[in-house]
Amino acid sequence: MKRPGPGKESAPILKFDTGIGTGCPVVRSWSFELSWKEQTVLLTSLRGPDGLASEGVRDIIRWIRSTLIFNADATSGYMIEELRPNWRLGSDLGPPHFIEHLLLCLKVIERRHPTLIVRERAESFRAHLKVAFKELYHEEPRDEEPESRRE
């Protein structure tokens, strides 16, 4: 299907698009104060490795989504605001490179989110992930600080 040019009316491109939020950003406003690098770190962490990580890691990704973007479909399990009481990380973390990106994302949330409870949760998830990473891969993960200047 060919996309219409700018300014042309069209039906939704996505099959299940309900039009919720049309005209306003899906990204939460707290992220607007971050550098482009920090925003990129956050946005690229919204997608996890399909089928390659434990439910615990996928829950962290779902939680990250709820801190960064608005939920366009509350009927899906795409994001969660609270982890279940019996939550545990699990032994299958996923690819090391992916976990390092996830750790960096959690560090940005831990340091820059405006809400204390969100920062504390990010810190807790990051600590759990770092310990599990070290136990599984027998090395410290790389989670360098992103540059906070606009490029």
Backbone as a chain_set.jsonl record, in Angstrom:
{"seq": "MKRPGPGKESAPILKFDTGIGTGCPVVRSWSFELSWKEQTVLLTSLRGPDGLASEGVRDIIRWIRSTLIFNADATSGYMIEELRPNWRLGSDLGPPHFIEHLLLCLKVIERRHPTLIVRERAESFRAHLKVAFKELYHEEPRDEEPESRRE", "coords": {"N": [[0.845, -1.178, 0.0], [0.647, 2.116, -0.908], [1.874, 4.961, 0.759], [0.159, 7.965, 1.57], [0.965, 11.307, 0.491], [2.355, 14.191, 2.303], [-0.074, 15.951, 4.244], [-2.299, 14.782, 3.093], [-5.391, 13.154, 3.619], [-5.97, 9.99, 5.182], [-6.746, 6.532, 5.796], [-6.12, 4.839, 8.934], [-2.804, 3.582, 9.145], [-1.908, 1.456, 10.633], [-3.309, -1.653, 11.513], [-4.786, -2.031, 13.937], [-5.129, 0.518, 14.919], [-6.574, 2.884, 16.963], [-6.764, 5.549, 17.073], [-6.287, 6.833, 19.435], [-4.852, 9.4, 21.314], [-4.109, 10.969, 19.168], [-2.416, 13.647, 17.751], [-0.894, 14.364, 19.947], [2.217, 13.817, 21.718], [3.473, 10.483, 22.255], [5.467, 9.964, 23.959], [6.482, 10.525, 27.28], [6.578, 13.668, 29.001], [8.738, 14.19, 30.75], [11.018, 13.21, 29.609], [11.736, 15.061, 27.723], [13.519, 16.863, 28.71], [15.944, 15.675, 28.655], [19.189, 14.904, 27.235], [19.837, 14.347, 23.719], [21.232, 11.984, 23.411], [20.694, 10.601, 25.818], [17.917, 10.335, 25.529], [17.863, 8.691, 23.29], [19.083, 6.366, 24.312], [17.08, 5.567, 26.107], [14.814, 5.204, 24.376], [15.688, 3.186, 22.624], [15.735, 1.06, 24.3], [13.212, 0.162, 24.645], [12.397, -1.997, 23.229], [12.616, -5.398, 23.548], [14.616, -8.465, 23.485], [13.084, -10.788, 21.552], [11.719, -13.632, 22.928], [14.16, -14.393, 24.018], [14.857, -13.893, 26.601], [14.319, -14.057, 30.147], [11.1, -14.082, 31.791], [11.206, -12.292, 33.885], [13.119, -10.364, 33.054], [11.796, -9.402, 30.813], [9.623, -8.28, 32.125], [10.843, -6.09, 33.374], [11.425, -4.543, 31.12], [8.809, -4.023, 30.25], [8.004, -2.452, 32.395], [9.771, -0.26, 32.149], [8.772, 0.802, 29.769], [6.33, 1.825, 30.721], [7.197, 3.96, 32.221], [8.174, 5.72, 30.386], [6.565, 6.036, 28.056], [3.15, 6.679, 27.0], [0.34, 4.503, 27.372], [-1.048, 3.088, 24.647], [-2.713, 0.989, 24.284], [-4.344, -0.431, 26.574], [-5.304, -2.977, 26.932], [-3.454, -4.813, 26.221], [-0.444, -6.627, 27.135], [1.72, -4.992, 26.987], [2.899, -3.049, 28.596], [3.637, -2.526, 32.095], [2.882, -1.214, 35.304], [3.429, -1.998, 37.848], [5.343, -4.594, 39.265], [4.628, -8.056, 39.638], [3.937, -9.542, 42.883], [5.454, -11.89, 43.367], [7.656, -11.571, 41.762], [10.637, -12.382, 40.061], [13.946, -12.273, 38.806], [15.036, -14.335, 37.175], [16.989, -16.837, 35.399], [17.769, -16.676, 32.734], [19.036, -14.163, 31.149], [19.267, -13.035, 28.663], [20.928, -11.785, 25.665], [24.26, -10.621, 26.361], [25.051, -8.051, 25.403], [22.601, -6.774, 24.982], [21.639, -6.679, 27.649], [23.494, -4.95, 28.776], [22.764, -2.567, 27.475], [20.205, -2.304, 28.545], [20.828, -1.931, 31.243], [22.092, 0.553, 31.089], [19.956, 2.144, 30.271], [18.311, 1.919, 32.57], [19.972, 3.236, 34.332], [19.855, 5.874, 33.382], [17.146, 6.428, 33.897], [17.171, 6.096, 36.661], [18.792, 8.238, 37.461], [17.613, 10.525, 36.309], [14.8, 10.627, 36.195], [11.841, 12.351, 37.255], [10.386, 11.462, 39.484], [10.682, 10.148, 42.692], [10.089, 7.448, 43.59], [10.099, 6.024, 41.189], [12.737, 6.406, 40.378], [13.989, 5.007, 42.469], [13.042, 2.385, 42.035], [14.176, 1.869, 39.523], [16.86, 1.921, 40.251], [16.931, -0.316, 41.952], [16.189, -2.43, 40.18], [18.338, -2.236, 38.422], [20.486, -2.89, 40.124], [19.848, -5.589, 40.752], [20.025, -6.704, 38.159], [22.75, -6.233, 37.547], [24.095, -7.849, 39.435], [23.141, -10.4, 38.689], [24.098, -10.483, 36.056], [26.876, -10.479, 36.48], [27.152, -12.913, 37.878], [26.303, -14.744, 35.913], [27.871, -14.23, 33.585], [30.408, -13.881, 34.547], [31.8, -11.466, 34.692], [32.054, -7.877, 34.963], [29.34, -5.843, 33.97], [29.279, -3.481, 31.241], [28.26, -0.295, 31.667], [28.317, 2.511, 30.869], [28.104, 6.032, 31.549], [25.847, 8.0, 29.717], [26.51, 10.719, 27.451], [25.582, 13.949, 28.49], [25.096, 16.11, 26.957], [23.685, 18.004, 24.286], [23.767, 16.931, 20.979]], "CA": [[0.0, 0.0, 0.0], [1.441, 3.339, -1.002], [1.519, 5.971, 1.761], [-0.176, 9.269, 0.98], [1.922, 12.389, 0.724], [2.026, 15.069, 3.421], [-1.289, 16.731, 4.159], [-3.414, 14.024, 2.54], [-6.147, 12.341, 4.571], [-5.905, 8.569, 4.882], [-7.157, 5.61, 6.854], [-4.957, 4.464, 9.748], [-1.865, 2.666, 8.512], [-1.848, 0.273, 11.473], [-4.576, -2.37, 11.52], [-5.524, -1.88, 15.184], [-5.022, 1.902, 15.377], [-7.864, 3.426, 17.399], [-6.694, 7.002, 17.032], [-6.053, 7.374, 20.775], [-3.679, 10.251, 21.448], [-3.783, 11.671, 17.933], [-2.092, 15.055, 17.92], [0.017, 14.628, 21.064], [3.306, 12.833, 21.759], [3.313, 9.282, 23.072], [6.567, 9.984, 24.917], [6.173, 11.356, 28.455], [7.271, 14.953, 28.923], [9.977, 14.275, 31.541], [12.157, 12.869, 28.757], [12.076, 16.192, 26.862], [14.615, 17.591, 29.348], [17.169, 14.874, 28.524], [19.974, 15.081, 26.012], [19.45, 13.426, 22.649], [21.88, 10.697, 23.691], [19.917, 9.942, 26.868], [16.633, 9.947, 24.943], [18.116, 7.544, 22.409], [19.302, 5.213, 25.189], [15.764, 5.153, 26.61], [13.939, 4.729, 23.305], [16.165, 1.917, 22.063], [15.544, 0.0, 25.293], [11.804, -0.206, 24.722], [12.202, -3.253, 22.51], [13.442, -6.448, 24.122], [14.928, -9.581, 22.593], [11.951, -11.704, 21.502], [11.915, -15.02, 23.322], [15.526, -14.701, 24.415], [15.121, -13.462, 27.968], [13.354, -14.542, 31.119], [9.922, -13.258, 32.036], [11.635, -11.217, 34.778], [13.755, -9.316, 32.244], [10.728, -8.794, 29.997], [8.836, -7.421, 33.027], [11.578, -4.829, 33.538], [11.212, -3.789, 29.881], [7.42, -3.532, 30.296], [7.973, -1.371, 33.39], [10.451, 0.877, 31.52], [7.809, 1.402, 28.83], [5.317, 2.601, 31.452], [7.814, 5.188, 32.733], [8.617, 6.569, 29.277], [5.537, 6.304, 27.049], [1.762, 6.454, 27.382], [-0.161, 3.224, 26.896], [-2.048, 3.246, 23.594], [-3.599, -0.179, 24.293], [-4.318, -0.968, 27.936], [-5.733, -4.377, 26.946], [-2.306, -5.676, 25.938], [0.549, -6.72, 28.204], [2.899, -4.284, 26.495], [3.553, -2.349, 29.693], [3.109, -2.723, 33.443], [3.353, -0.19, 36.24], [3.87, -2.699, 39.058], [5.712, -5.989, 39.078], [3.852, -8.954, 40.502], [4.605, -9.748, 44.186], [6.406, -13.007, 43.324], [8.594, -11.307, 40.671], [12.062, -12.695, 40.179], [14.65, -11.961, 37.569], [15.21, -15.521, 36.341], [18.39, -17.122, 35.063], [18.043, -16.357, 31.336], [19.012, -12.71, 31.028], [19.292, -12.593, 27.276], [22.286, -11.493, 25.19], [24.991, -9.67, 27.212], [25.028, -6.695, 24.837], [21.272, -6.235, 25.267], [21.546, -6.381, 29.083], [24.27, -3.733, 29.016], [21.912, -1.449, 27.053], [19.128, -2.204, 29.524], [21.432, -1.333, 32.437], [22.32, 1.966, 30.814], [18.628, 2.764, 30.306], [17.904, 2.009, 33.971], [20.801, 4.267, 34.956], [19.291, 7.163, 32.998], [15.907, 6.595, 34.664], [17.564, 6.248, 38.075], [19.406, 9.546, 37.7], [16.973, 11.673, 35.69], [13.337, 10.654, 36.29], [11.446, 13.325, 38.273], [9.669, 10.851, 40.607], [11.588, 9.385, 43.552], [9.801, 6.008, 43.609], [10.537, 5.484, 39.903], [14.209, 6.356, 40.445], [14.369, 3.922, 43.386], [12.798, 1.102, 41.356], [15.204, 1.713, 38.491], [18.098, 1.58, 40.964], [16.79, -1.69, 42.424], [16.265, -3.332, 39.014], [19.719, -2.174, 37.925], [21.323, -3.657, 41.051], [19.546, -7.006, 40.518], [20.574, -7.094, 36.86], [24.216, -6.244, 37.604], [24.507, -9.049, 40.181], [22.844, -11.562, 37.847], [25.026, -10.435, 34.925], [28.202, -10.896, 36.964], [27.09, -14.343, 38.182], [26.122, -15.518, 34.69], [28.932, -14.019, 32.601], [31.683, -13.808, 35.276], [32.462, -10.187, 34.438], [31.232, -6.701, 35.246], [28.743, -5.277, 32.754], [29.641, -2.109, 30.886], [27.092, 0.596, 31.622], [28.884, 3.854, 30.971], [27.195, 7.175, 31.59], [25.721, 8.664, 28.413], [26.814, 12.144, 27.46], [24.355, 14.706, 28.77], [25.069, 17.322, 26.129], [22.967, 17.842, 23.019], [24.691, 16.853, 19.834]], "C": [[0.891, 1.243, 0.0], [0.941, 4.353, 0.018], [1.177, 7.286, 1.064], [0.891, 10.296, 1.308], [1.492, 13.248, 1.898], [0.732, 15.836, 3.17], [-2.487, 15.981, 3.599], [-4.065, 13.191, 3.631], [-6.013, 10.875, 4.178], [-6.47, 7.783, 6.049], [-5.924, 5.286, 7.686], [-4.097, 3.432, 9.036], [-1.794, 1.361, 9.297], [-3.227, -0.342, 11.618], [-5.416, -2.085, 12.766], [-5.465, -0.46, 15.745], [-6.401, 2.452, 15.717], [-7.873, 4.944, 17.358], [-6.48, 7.636, 18.392], [-4.781, 8.21, 20.762], [-3.296, 11.012, 20.199], [-3.53, 13.143, 18.228], [-1.217, 15.368, 19.116], [1.056, 13.51, 21.152], [2.961, 11.627, 22.64], [4.376, 9.24, 24.165], [6.228, 10.953, 26.051], [7.11, 12.572, 28.502], [8.564, 15.026, 29.732], [11.194, 13.999, 30.669], [12.593, 14.028, 27.865], [13.264, 16.98, 27.412], [15.956, 16.87, 29.21], [17.911, 15.233, 27.245], [19.476, 14.101, 24.951], [20.028, 12.038, 22.902], [21.075, 9.926, 24.739], [18.557, 9.495, 26.343], [16.791, 8.724, 24.047], [18.333, 6.276, 23.216], [17.959, 4.669, 25.68], [14.912, 4.526, 25.509], [14.384, 3.391, 22.727], [16.019, 0.759, 23.045], [14.098, -0.456, 25.395], [11.507, -1.547, 24.055], [13.148, -4.296, 23.072], [13.734, -7.539, 23.117], [13.799, -10.62, 22.638], [12.35, -13.125, 21.885], [13.287, -15.368, 23.854], [15.846, -14.289, 25.842], [14.005, -13.98, 28.872], [12.171, -13.593, 31.238], [10.283, -12.075, 32.942], [12.28, -10.063, 34.037], [12.695, -8.624, 31.397], [9.821, -7.904, 30.852], [9.522, -6.077, 33.257], [11.366, -3.947, 32.303], [9.793, -3.215, 29.853], [7.288, -2.367, 31.285], [8.633, -0.103, 32.82], [9.503, 1.582, 30.557], [6.808, 2.289, 29.561], [5.893, 3.904, 32.013], [8.091, 6.189, 31.619], [7.518, 6.936, 28.289], [4.141, 6.063, 27.621], [1.272, 5.17, 26.729], [-1.288, 3.442, 25.89], [-3.029, 2.078, 23.563], [-3.509, -0.864, 25.65], [-4.75, -2.428, 28.009], [-4.579, -5.334, 26.668], [-1.383, -5.735, 27.154], [1.827, -5.99, 27.866], [3.628, -3.513, 27.579], [2.855, -2.649, 31.008], [3.679, -1.633, 34.339], [3.892, -0.811, 37.521], [4.261, -4.122, 38.694], [4.91, -6.85, 40.047], [4.64, -9.249, 41.778], [5.66, -10.859, 44.162], [7.448, -12.834, 42.206], [9.994, -11.776, 41.031], [12.687, -12.544, 38.806], [14.742, -13.167, 36.636], [16.66, -15.667, 35.909], [18.744, -16.765, 33.626], [17.915, -14.853, 31.136], [18.839, -12.232, 29.597], [20.72, -12.278, 26.879], [22.978, -10.438, 26.068], [24.916, -8.229, 26.704], [23.674, -6.029, 25.114], [21.157, -5.835, 26.733], [22.346, -5.132, 29.42], [23.487, -2.486, 28.582], [20.785, -1.218, 28.053], [19.636, -1.56, 30.819], [21.655, 0.168, 32.259], [20.988, 2.738, 30.83], [18.161, 2.951, 31.746], [18.712, 3.073, 34.711], [20.27, 5.661, 34.622], [18.009, 7.43, 33.793], [16.225, 6.858, 36.131], [18.07, 7.658, 38.376], [18.533, 10.727, 37.271], [15.447, 11.714, 35.795], [12.926, 11.598, 37.421], [10.802, 12.715, 39.527], [10.59, 9.918, 41.392], [11.327, 7.883, 43.492], [10.239, 5.336, 42.309], [12.06, 5.373, 39.889], [14.676, 5.205, 41.332], [14.141, 2.554, 42.758], [13.844, 0.842, 40.294], [16.532, 1.306, 39.129], [18.069, 0.117, 41.432], [16.897, -2.691, 41.274], [17.687, -3.39, 38.477], [20.657, -2.986, 38.811], [21.099, -5.161, 40.863], [20.176, -7.501, 39.215], [22.095, -7.185, 36.884], [24.738, -7.493, 38.324], [24.303, -10.296, 39.318], [23.8, -11.636, 36.655], [26.389, -10.964, 35.348], [28.227, -12.394, 37.264], [27.047, -15.192, 36.915], [27.323, -15.429, 33.758], [30.322, -13.87, 33.221], [32.505, -12.569, 34.922], [31.493, -9.063, 34.776], [30.614, -6.209, 33.941], [29.26, -3.872, 32.506], [28.349, -1.302, 30.828], [27.554, 2.025, 31.858], [27.79, 4.905, 30.963], [27.074, 7.767, 30.196], [26.082, 10.133, 28.553], [25.518, 12.904, 27.691], [24.33, 16.024, 27.99], [24.313, 17.014, 24.841], [23.962, 17.859, 21.873], [24.088, 17.512, 18.624]], "O": [[1.786, 1.375, 0.835], [-0.262, 4.584, 0.134], [1.825, 7.671, 0.091], [1.625, 10.159, 2.286], [0.399, 13.069, 2.435], [0.467, 16.304, 2.063], [-3.6, 16.507, 3.63], [-3.382, 12.596, 4.464], [-5.95, 10.546, 2.993], [-6.645, 8.309, 7.148], [-4.8, 5.437, 7.207], [-4.614, 2.515, 8.398], [-1.639, 0.288, 8.715], [-4.209, 0.372, 11.824], [-6.631, -1.915, 12.663], [-5.727, -0.258, 16.931], [-7.291, 2.483, 14.867], [-8.915, 5.558, 17.593], [-6.489, 8.862, 18.502], [-3.75, 7.77, 20.254], [-2.243, 11.65, 20.173], [-4.34, 13.803, 18.878], [-0.825, 16.521, 19.3], [0.804, 12.388, 20.713], [2.249, 11.751, 23.637], [4.206, 8.561, 25.178], [5.747, 12.061, 25.811], [8.271, 12.501, 28.097], [9.418, 15.858, 29.425], [12.284, 14.495, 30.952], [13.689, 13.999, 27.306], [13.941, 17.686, 26.664], [16.991, 17.406, 29.608], [17.34, 15.788, 26.306], [18.774, 13.139, 25.265], [19.373, 11.032, 22.632], [20.806, 8.737, 24.567], [18.092, 8.404, 26.671], [15.945, 7.83, 24.051], [17.825, 5.217, 22.85], [17.73, 3.46, 25.67], [14.355, 3.444, 25.69], [13.55, 2.555, 22.381], [16.164, -0.401, 22.66], [13.793, -1.373, 26.159], [10.465, -2.153, 24.308], [14.362, -4.094, 23.072], [13.172, -7.548, 22.022], [13.592, -11.261, 23.669], [13.207, -13.738, 21.248], [13.557, -16.539, 24.12], [17.007, -14.334, 26.248], [12.904, -14.295, 28.418], [12.247, -12.436, 30.827], [9.733, -10.984, 32.788], [12.02, -8.903, 34.353], [12.696, -7.399, 31.277], [9.309, -6.894, 30.371], [8.858, -5.043, 33.328], [11.152, -2.741, 32.43], [9.595, -2.059, 29.478], [6.549, -1.415, 31.036], [8.111, 0.998, 32.992], [9.436, 2.811, 30.53], [6.472, 3.374, 29.086], [5.146, 4.853, 32.254], [8.227, 7.384, 31.883], [7.533, 8.036, 27.737], [3.976, 5.336, 28.6], [1.741, 4.796, 25.654], [-2.361, 3.927, 26.25], [-4.062, 2.154, 22.896], [-2.696, -1.767, 25.848], [-4.579, -3.062, 29.05], [-4.717, -6.542, 26.861], [-1.544, -4.959, 28.096], [2.895, -6.316, 28.386], [4.844, -3.337, 27.501], [1.669, -2.977, 31.05], [4.811, -1.188, 34.155], [4.723, -0.21, 38.202], [3.581, -4.776, 37.903], [4.561, -6.411, 41.142], [5.87, -9.213, 41.767], [6.66, -10.769, 44.873], [8.048, -13.809, 41.753], [10.466, -11.59, 42.153], [12.018, -12.676, 37.781], [14.544, -13.029, 35.429], [17.457, -14.738, 36.039], [19.921, -16.567, 33.324], [16.811, -14.333, 30.974], [18.32, -11.142, 29.358], [21.637, -12.481, 27.674], [22.343, -9.464, 26.474], [24.737, -7.298, 27.489], [23.623, -4.844, 25.445], [20.632, -4.763, 27.037], [21.926, -4.336, 30.259], [23.546, -1.458, 29.257], [20.451, -0.077, 28.37], [18.944, -0.736, 31.417], [21.428, 0.95, 33.181], [20.919, 3.853, 31.347], [17.671, 4.022, 32.104], [18.195, 3.734, 35.612], [20.24, 6.535, 35.489], [17.812, 8.533, 34.303], [15.627, 7.729, 36.763], [17.794, 8.2, 39.445], [18.688, 11.825, 37.807], [14.852, 12.753, 35.506], [13.599, 11.642, 38.451], [10.688, 13.403, 40.542], [11.199, 9.011, 40.825], [12.276, 7.112, 43.354], [10.703, 4.196, 42.329], [12.609, 4.367, 39.44], [15.635, 4.508, 41.0], [14.962, 1.653, 42.93], [14.346, -0.275, 40.171], [17.241, 0.447, 38.606], [19.066, -0.596, 41.319], [17.613, -3.687, 41.38], [18.182, -4.459, 38.12], [21.528, -3.693, 38.305], [22.063, -5.925, 40.819], [20.78, -8.572, 39.171], [22.671, -8.108, 36.308], [25.702, -8.116, 37.879], [25.188, -11.147, 39.23], [24.257, -12.718, 36.287], [26.983, -11.794, 34.661], [29.203, -13.075, 36.946], [27.685, -16.242, 36.85], [27.749, -16.44, 33.199], [31.31, -13.746, 32.496], [33.734, -12.616, 34.861], [30.283, -9.266, 34.865], [31.293, -6.163, 32.914], [29.632, -3.16, 33.438], [27.457, -1.597, 30.034], [27.244, 2.654, 32.869], [26.698, 4.689, 30.437], [28.09, 8.017, 29.547], [25.974, 10.715, 29.633], [24.475, 12.541, 27.146], [23.6, 16.946, 28.354], [24.314, 15.876, 24.372], [24.868, 18.69, 21.815], [24.713, 17.547, 17.564]]}, "num_chains": 1, "name": "protein.A"}
